[in-house]
Amino acid sequence: MALLAIILLASKKSALRWLIHLGGPGLILLGLADNSLIPLPGSTDVVTILLAAHHRNLWVYYAMMSTAGAVLGGYLTYRMARRGGKETLEKRFSQKNTQRIYAIFERWGFASVAIPAILPPPFPIVPMLLAAGAMQYPTKKFLAALTVGRGIRYTILGYLGAHYGRHIVRFFAQYYWPVLIVLIALSVLGGLYGLFEYKRRQNSSTAKAARPKVQPRRRTA
């Protein structure tokens, strides 16, 4: 769940006015963060809908700016993984998950980037961005896949924001506290799960390193 949604709900009108004032450039900044190694899942989605709801005649512009920011952020992550190679992915994920990501990318290629780019949270896209770079996927194909996926996603969200966004904003304003509590609870649970997985991988790596190596027996004549 989007961290930014919590901030918007907690600070209400002041944060909303600030984001509306920032407009398109703010979507570029969010796109950079949302497609980095420390993403803010759903943040660009929320702001795209809110901006389209308040400036309905500019929803196409906001959809384009969201797409541009997402593609730029995704490209930076891709370039980092391309330089670092497979170690970039293997340091971040367990061996089992890494092999699964490689298998998905080898089978689907273009679609393995484009489809996650369309799907909303909690479907992650960062693993595929890293896989594309680590496996030296052609830059033009990567940019095309990411642009197609994010373009479809933000076009849909911009349209929905322009036509139904005011109802969404009114709902959040009416049920402010219940929604805020649920978002905070989900964020805390997500953070605890991430910490648990990190600790588990660290303990697994330490156990493997401490395990004594068995020397082969020498044959006697």
N, C-alpha and C positions, 0 to 999 in steps of 0.2 A: 504494500500500500504506500502511496506517495507520502514521503516526508513533507513535501511542500504543502500537501493538503492539510496536514496538521497545523502548519504555520499559518496558512490562510484562515483556518477556522479559529485558531487561538487569537490571532490579531485582528480578525474581522476586517472592517472597512478600511483601515489605514493601509494594510498590506495589499488589499485589493486595488485601492486607488493607485498605489505605487506601481503595481504590475501593469495596470491599464495605461498609466503614464509612460512606462518604459516601452511597452508595445512590442513590435517585432524584434528589435535588438535583444530584448530580454529572452525571447524564445531561442535565439542563437546561443546565448549563454547557458540556458537550461539544456539545450541539445548537447552542448559540449560536456556538461556534467552527467547527463543521463546516459550517455554512451561511453563513459569512462570506466575505469576499474573500480570506482566507488560510485555506482549509479544512484540516482534518485528515482526509483521506479514510479512511473505515472505522473511525474511532476510536469513534464511538457504537455501531457494529455490534459491535465487539469487547467493549466493556464491557457492553452489553445481554446478550450471550450469557453472559459470565462471571457477571454478577449473577444471571441466571435459573438458571444451573447451580448456584449456591451457595444460592439461595433459590427452590426450584422452585415453591412455592405462591404466590410473588409475581410470577410472570413476566408476568401481565397488567398489574400495576402498573408494572413496569419498561418494558413496551412502551408504555404510555400516557405515562410520563414522557419517554421517548426521543422520542416523537411530539411532545409539547408543546415540548420544547427545540428540535427541528428546525423546527417551525412558527414559533416565536418568532424564531429566528435567521434563517430565510428571510424573514420579514416585515420585519425590520430592513434586510436587504439590498435587498428590494423597495422599501421606502420611500426609501432612499438614492438608488436609481436613478430612482424616480418624481420626486424633487426635482431631480436632476441632468439628467434627460432623456437623450436618445440619446448625448450626449457621454460619459456614464458608461461606456457599453458600448464606444464607439469609441476611448476612451483605453486600454482594457484589451486589446482584440483588434485584429487586423489588419482591414483593410477587407474582404478576401475572407471571413474568418470572420464578421465582423459581418453582412454581407449574408446569409450562409448562416443565421445564427441568426435574423435577422428573417424570412427566408422560411419557416423551420420554424415559428416562432411564429405567423405570419400564417395558415398553413395549418391547424395543429393546435390552437392556442389552449389550451384546458383540458388536453388530453392532453399537450401539450409541457411542462407542468409536472408533471403527475401521473405520467407514465411514468418520466422520469428520477428522480423521487422514490422510485420502487419499485426501480429497478435499482441494483445494487451498484457500487462502484468497479471499473474506472476510468471509468465513465460519469459525466460531470460534470453537476451541476445548477445551479451558480452562474451560468453564462451564461443559462440560462432564467429564473432569478430576476431577473437584471438586465434581461433583455429584457422581462419582464412589467412591471416598473416603468417602464422607459424608454418603452414603448409605451402607457403609461397603461391597462393592463389593469385591469378592475374589481376592487377590493379583495376583495369577498366571493367572487368566482369564483376569484381567486388563492388565498385562504386555504382554500377548499373543495378545490381541486385538490391543494394541498400537503398538507393534512390527510389526504385519501384516500390519496395515494401513500405518504407516510411511515407512516400508520397500518397499511397493508397490509404494508409492509416490516418494521416493528418487531414487528408481531404474529407474523409468520412467524419472525423471529429469536428472539423471546422464547420461542416454543413450541419451536423447535429447541434453544435453550439449556437449557430445562427438562428436555427428554427425552434430549438427546444431548450436552449441554454438558460433562459430566464426561469423556466420551471425548475431546472436543476439547482440554480442559485437560490431560488425561493425555498426549495426543500431543505437545503443545507442551513439556511437562515432559520427556518422553523424548528428543525431538529438539531440545533447546534450542539448541545451538550451530549446527547446520546451518540451522535456521529463522532464527535471528538474523542469520547472515551473508547469507542470501538477502534478508531484509527490508532490511538496511542497503544491500546492493548495488542493489536496486530503487529505494530512496529516493534514493540518490546519482545513479543514472541519470536518474530523474525530475527531480531538481533541475538536473542538467546540461542536460537537454533544455529545461527552462523557461528557463534562463539563455541558451541558444543562441537560442531563439525571441525572447526579449526583445532581445538584441543585434542580431538580424537585422532586427527591426522598427525599432529605433533607427537602424540604418545606412540602411535604406530611406527613413525619414522625412528623415534628414539629406541624402541624395542628391537627393530631390525638392525640398527647400528650396534646395539649392545650384544646381539646374539653372537656367540662364538662360532667361528667358522670351523667346520669339520674337515680335518685333513685326511686325504685318501690314504688308506693303508698300503704299506709297501709289501710287495710280494717277496716272500723268502724262497730261496732256491731249495 
